[in-house]
Amino acid sequence: MFRLIVVFCAVLVVARAQTTNVNQCINSQGPLPINAYVQGCAEPPCQLPQLQNVVIDVIFRAPRTITNMTTLATATLNFIIEVNIPYDLGENSKTCNFFTNTFCPILNGEVVQYRLQMFIESFFPVGTLATVEFRIVDNDRNREVIWCIRLPIQITPPLPAITNGNEEQNPTPVLVAN
């Protein structure tokens, strides 16, 4: 028991060292997790470059034993009116595949570390401001929300490709004669 308390306290200390200020969800009711950290972002709106994965590390306590979960995302955009757009996470929606300290089923009261990833497609225009709600739902309980976070974001241009220094930075165009 003492070992469990020490491990839990260590997780909380690490979690507090890397935290992003997230909000309670509005469109999907559910509690906040213990901690959420968007890599590279402490204070929203988080700057998310096109053609990159946003990575969010989440720590939460299982409210009960859960065997079948799905991760969902919904972006809220303000045009003339507010529009909620579900975003398909594809393979990243399979929650159990992205636990970093355990596996499914998760047990009642278990402290779970989870890595959420979402690819920022090029069709999101640079400069777009949106709010995204990320949540995990229990598929065996009529998609009851286990936790939910609301995060303001802004889409930025793609990051330049990382090179190893051997590539020519400004290659000369090659002309092909016919």
C-alpha positions in Angstrom: 0.0 0.0 0.0 2.8 2.4 0.9 4.5 1.7 -2.5 1.2 2.6 -4.3 1.0 5.9 -2.4 4.6 6.8 -3.3 4.0 6.0 -7.0 0.8 8.0 -7.0 2.5 11.0 -5.4 5.4 10.8 -7.9 2.9 10.8 -10.8 1.2 13.9 -9.4 4.6 15.7 -9.0 5.6 14.9 -12.6 2.1 15.8 -13.8 2.1 19.2 -12.1 5.5 20.0 -13.7 4.1 19.8 -17.2 0.5 21.1 -17.3 -1.5 22.9 -19.9 -4.4 25.0 -18.7 -7.5 23.3 -20.1 -11.1 24.0 -19.4 -14.2 22.0 -18.5 -16.1 20.9 -21.6 -19.3 22.7 -22.6 -20.7 20.5 -25.3 -19.9 17.1 -23.7 -20.4 16.8 -20.0 -17.6 15.0 -18.2 -15.1 15.6 -15.4 -11.6 17.0 -16.1 -8.7 14.5 -15.8 -6.1 14.8 -13.1 -3.7 16.4 -15.6 -3.4 17.3 -19.2 -0.3 18.5 -21.0 -0.2 19.5 -24.7 3.4 19.1 -25.7 4.9 22.5 -26.4 1.9 24.4 -24.9 1.5 25.6 -21.4 -1.0 28.4 -22.0 -3.7 28.3 -24.7 -4.5 29.0 -27.4 -2.0 26.2 -28.3 -0.2 26.8 -31.6 -0.6 23.7 -33.7 1.3 23.4 -37.0 -0.2 21.8 -40.0 1.0 18.3 -41.0 2.1 17.5 -37.5 0.6 15.5 -34.7 -0.6 17.4 -31.6 0.3 15.2 -28.6 -1.6 15.5 -25.4 -0.5 13.5 -22.3 -3.4 12.9 -20.0 -3.5 11.4 -16.5 -6.9 10.3 -15.1 -8.4 8.1 -12.5 -10.7 5.3 -13.7 -14.2 5.9 -12.2 -14.9 2.2 -12.5 -13.6 -0.9 -14.3 -13.8 -0.1 -18.1 -13.1 -2.5 -20.9 -14.1 -0.7 -24.1 -13.4 3.0 -24.7 -13.2 5.4 -27.6 -11.5 8.8 -27.9 -13.5 11.5 -29.6 -12.7 15.1 -30.7 -15.1 17.9 -31.7 -13.9 21.3 -33.0 -16.0 24.4 -32.5 -15.5 27.1 -35.1 -17.0 30.6 -35.1 -18.2 31.7 -38.5 -21.3 33.8 -38.3 -22.6 31.2 -35.9 -20.9 28.7 -33.8 -20.4 25.3 -35.6 -19.4 22.0 -33.9 -17.5 19.7 -36.3 -16.7 16.1 -35.2 -13.1 15.3 -36.1 -12.3 11.6 -37.0 -9.2 10.5 -35.1 -8.9 7.3 -37.1 -6.7 4.7 -35.4 -5.9 7.3 -32.7 -9.5 6.8 -31.4 -8.7 3.4 -30.1 -8.1 4.5 -26.5 -6.7 1.2 -25.1 -3.9 1.3 -27.7 -2.4 4.5 -26.2 -2.2 3.9 -22.5 1.5 4.2 -21.4 1.4 2.6 -18.0 -1.4 0.0 -18.2 -3.7 -1.9 -20.6 -7.4 -2.6 -20.9 -9.4 -3.3 -19.0 -8.6 -0.5 -16.6 -9.7 -1.0 -13.0 -11.8 1.1 -10.7 -9.6 3.8 -9.1 -6.6 3.0 -11.3 -4.5 6.1 -12.2 -4.0 5.9 -16.0 -1.5 7.6 -18.2 -2.8 8.1 -21.8 -1.2 9.7 -24.9 -3.7 11.3 -27.3 -2.6 12.2 -30.8 -4.4 14.2 -33.5 -2.9 14.9 -36.9 -3.4 18.5 -38.1 -4.4 18.2 -41.7 -3.4 20.8 -44.4 -7.0 21.6 -45.1 -7.2 23.5 -41.8 -6.4 27.0 -42.9 -3.4 28.7 -41.3 -4.7 31.2 -38.7 -7.8 29.3 -37.9 -8.9 29.8 -34.3 -11.0 27.0 -32.8 -11.8 25.3 -29.6 -11.5 21.5 -29.5 -13.1 19.2 -27.0 -11.3 15.9 -26.5 -13.1 13.1 -24.5 -13.0 9.4 -23.8 -16.3 7.6 -23.7 -17.2 4.2 -22.2 -18.7 2.2 -25.1 -20.3 -0.3 -22.7 -22.2 2.5 -20.9 -24.0 4.2 -23.8 -20.9 6.3 -24.5 -20.8 7.9 -21.1 -18.0 10.5 -20.8 -15.1 9.3 -18.6 -13.2 12.7 -18.9 -13.3 15.7 -21.2 -11.0 18.7 -21.8 -11.7 21.9 -23.8 -8.7 23.5 -25.5 -8.5 26.7 -27.5 -6.1 26.2 -30.5 -4.7 28.2 -33.5 -3.5 26.5 -36.7 0.0 27.6 -37.8 2.1 26.9 -40.9 3.9 23.6 -41.2 7.2 23.3 -39.5 10.2 23.2 -41.8 11.6 19.7 -42.5 14.4 18.7 -40.2 17.6 17.9 -42.2 20.8 16.2 -41.2 22.9 18.9 -42.7 23.9 16.9 -45.8 20.9 18.0 -47.9 21.3 20.9 -50.2 19.1 23.7 -48.8 18.3 25.5 -52.1 18.7 23.0 -54.8 19.0 24.2 -58.4 16.1 23.3 -60.5 16.8 20.6 -63.1 15.7 21.3 -66.6 14.8 18.4 -68.8 15.3 18.9 -72.6 12.8 17.3 -74.9 
